[in-house]
Amino acid sequence: MRRLPIFSTIIVAAAVATMIALGIWQLGRGTERDRLKQAMAERPAMAMLDYPFADPTDPRYLYRRLRADCDTVTGFEVAGGKDAADHTGWRQIATCRNDASGQTFKVQIGIAERPDAEVQWQGGPVQGLAAAAPDQRGFLQRLTFRPAHRPAMIVAADPKAGLQASRQPDPSEYENTSWGYAGQWFFFALTALVVYALALRRRWRDRS
């Protein structure tokens, strides 16, 4: 009678059960993310909101139309991006201060052809769709996999300072990766079972 090795079988069974559980969890996440994507697709048509908010990191404001008064520009930063014609360029992102609220916020005022472009903009009223501001975490902080809590950033619908218009955030580009991850976990579980079955077959054949 062929006997299964107890310790190895327990280890493989535990690993397969864990992978199946992770796959089922990703299926649930996939359903949640599909609902989130549907909700995000409806946000650009909603009423415009005044910005900044008490909690600018609230993800429910992403892809909403926002307006704000940039009373003082306190700095600029540059990041790669695309303009409205889908050409690659350099996003010019201003850090603004709103006197009424005392808060600061970021505005992507347009796209430049070069990263060292000299941008002169003193502020003023802005409006556009909300996207997440650039991730300011360092490399080691990103390795912790903790949420970035990135605040909403206005992507100006009308470019400033003679820049090219920015490509507006598009909620349809939100990618639901959970379905793919679920498939991977189920595939890993099946692969582990097949490999273990082949190993057992070879072991029994060698002993016969």
C-alpha positions in Angstrom: 0.0 0.0 0.0 1.4 3.4 -1.0 1.6 5.8 1.9 1.8 9.6 1.8 4.6 11.3 3.6 2.8 13.0 6.5 5.0 16.1 7.0 5.4 16.9 3.3 1.7 16.4 2.6 0.8 18.8 5.5 3.2 21.5 4.2 1.9 21.2 0.6 -1.8 21.1 1.7 -1.3 24.2 3.9 0.4 26.1 1.1 -2.3 25.1 -1.4 -5.0 26.1 1.0 -3.3 29.5 1.6 -3.0 30.2 -2.1 -6.7 29.3 -2.7 -7.7 31.5 0.2 -5.7 34.4 -1.3 -7.3 33.8 -4.7 -10.8 33.9 -3.2 -9.9 37.1 -1.3 -8.7 38.7 -4.6 -12.0 37.7 -6.2 -13.8 39.7 -3.5 -11.4 42.6 -4.0 -12.1 42.5 -7.8 -15.8 42.9 -7.2 -15.1 45.8 -4.9 -12.8 47.5 -7.4 -15.3 47.1 -10.2 -17.9 49.0 -8.1 -15.3 51.6 -7.3 -14.4 52.0 -11.0 -18.1 52.5 -11.7 -18.4 55.1 -9.0 -15.3 57.0 -10.3 -16.7 57.0 -13.8 -19.7 59.0 -12.5 -17.7 61.6 -10.6 -16.6 63.9 -13.5 -20.3 64.7 -14.2 -21.0 65.6 -10.6 -21.2 69.2 -9.3 -18.0 71.1 -9.0 -16.6 71.4 -5.5 -14.6 74.1 -3.8 -11.0 73.0 -2.8 -9.1 72.5 -0.5 -11.0 70.3 1.9 -10.5 69.5 5.5 -9.2 66.0 4.4 -7.6 66.4 0.9 -6.5 62.7 1.0 -10.1 61.4 0.9 -10.1 59.1 -2.2 -13.8 59.9 -2.8 -12.8 63.2 -4.3 -10.6 61.7 -7.1 -11.9 62.5 -10.6 -14.3 65.1 -9.1 -14.3 68.6 -10.7 -12.6 71.0 -8.3 -12.1 74.7 -8.2 -9.8 76.8 -6.0 -8.1 80.1 -5.6 -4.3 79.9 -5.6 -3.5 83.1 -3.7 0.2 82.4 -3.3 2.5 80.1 -5.2 5.1 78.7 -2.8 7.0 76.4 -5.1 7.1 74.2 -8.2 8.0 70.7 -8.9 8.4 68.7 -12.2 7.2 65.2 -13.1 6.9 63.2 -16.3 3.5 63.2 -18.0 1.4 63.7 -21.1 -0.4 66.6 -22.6 -3.9 66.7 -24.0 -2.6 65.5 -27.4 -1.0 62.5 -25.7 2.5 63.8 -26.3 5.1 63.1 -23.6 6.3 66.1 -21.6 7.0 67.4 -18.2 4.2 68.2 -15.8 4.5 71.6 -14.0 3.0 71.3 -10.6 2.6 74.3 -8.4 2.2 74.3 -4.6 -0.4 76.9 -3.8 -1.7 78.5 -0.6 -5.3 79.4 -0.2 -5.7 82.4 2.2 -9.3 81.7 3.1 -8.6 78.2 4.4 -4.9 78.6 5.3 -4.2 75.3 3.5 -1.8 74.5 0.8 -2.6 72.3 -2.2 -1.1 71.3 -5.6 -2.2 72.3 -9.1 -0.8 70.8 -12.3 -0.9 73.9 -14.4 0.3 72.4 -17.7 2.9 70.5 -19.7 6.3 71.8 -20.7 8.6 70.2 -23.4 11.7 70.3 -21.2 12.1 69.6 -17.5 14.1 72.8 -17.0 11.5 75.1 -18.5 11.2 78.5 -16.8 7.6 78.8 -15.7 6.3 82.1 -14.5 2.9 81.9 -12.8 1.8 84.0 -9.8 -1.4 82.1 -9.1 -5.1 82.8 -9.6 -8.3 80.8 -9.9 -8.0 77.3 -11.2 -10.4 74.4 -11.9 -10.1 70.9 -13.3 -10.4 67.3 -12.5 -8.8 65.9 -9.3 -5.9 63.4 -9.5 -3.7 62.1 -6.8 -0.7 64.3 -6.2 2.8 62.8 -6.8 4.0 60.2 -4.2 6.5 62.0 -2.0 7.6 58.9 -0.1 11.2 57.7 -0.3 12.3 54.3 -1.6 12.4 52.7 1.9 9.0 54.0 2.8 7.5 52.5 -0.4 8.9 49.1 0.6 6.6 49.0 3.6 3.6 48.8 1.3 1.7 51.3 3.5 -0.9 53.5 1.8 0.6 56.7 0.4 -2.3 59.0 1.5 -1.7 61.3 -1.5 -3.8 64.4 -1.5 -6.0 65.5 -4.4 -4.3 67.6 -7.0 -6.2 69.8 -9.4 -5.2 69.1 -13.1 -6.0 72.5 -14.6 -8.5 72.3 -17.5 -7.0 75.5 -18.9 -3.2 75.6 -19.0 -1.3 78.4 -17.4 1.8 80.4 -18.1 1.8 79.5 -21.8 2.1 75.7 -21.2 0.4 72.9 -23.1 -2.9 71.6 -21.8 -2.6 68.6 -19.5 -4.1 65.3 -20.2 -7.1 65.2 -17.9 -7.5 62.3 -15.5 -9.6 59.5 -17.0 -11.3 57.1 -14.6 -11.7 54.5 -17.4 -7.9 54.0 -17.1 -8.2 52.7 -13.6 -7.0 49.1 -13.8 -8.5 46.4 -11.7 -5.6 44.0 -11.2 -7.4 41.9 -8.6 -8.9 39.5 -11.2 -5.4 38.8 -12.6 -4.0 38.2 -9.1 -6.8 35.8 -8.3 -6.0 33.8 -11.4 -2.4 33.7 -10.5 -3.0 32.4 -7.0 -5.3 29.6 -8.3 -2.7 28.8 -11.0 0.0 28.6 -8.3 -2.2 26.3 -6.2 -2.8 24.0 -9.2 0.9 24.0 -10.1 1.9 23.0 -6.5 -0.6 20.1 -6.6 0.7 18.9 -9.9 4.4 19.1 -8.9 3.7 17.3 -5.6 1.7 14.6 -7.4 4.6 14.1 -9.9 7.1 14.0 -7.0 5.0 11.3 -5.2 4.7 9.3 -8.4 8.4 9.3 -8.9 9.1 8.4 -5.2 6.7 5.4 -5.3 8.1 4.2 -8.6 11.7 4.3 -7.3 10.6 2.3 -4.2 8.7 -0.3 -6.2 
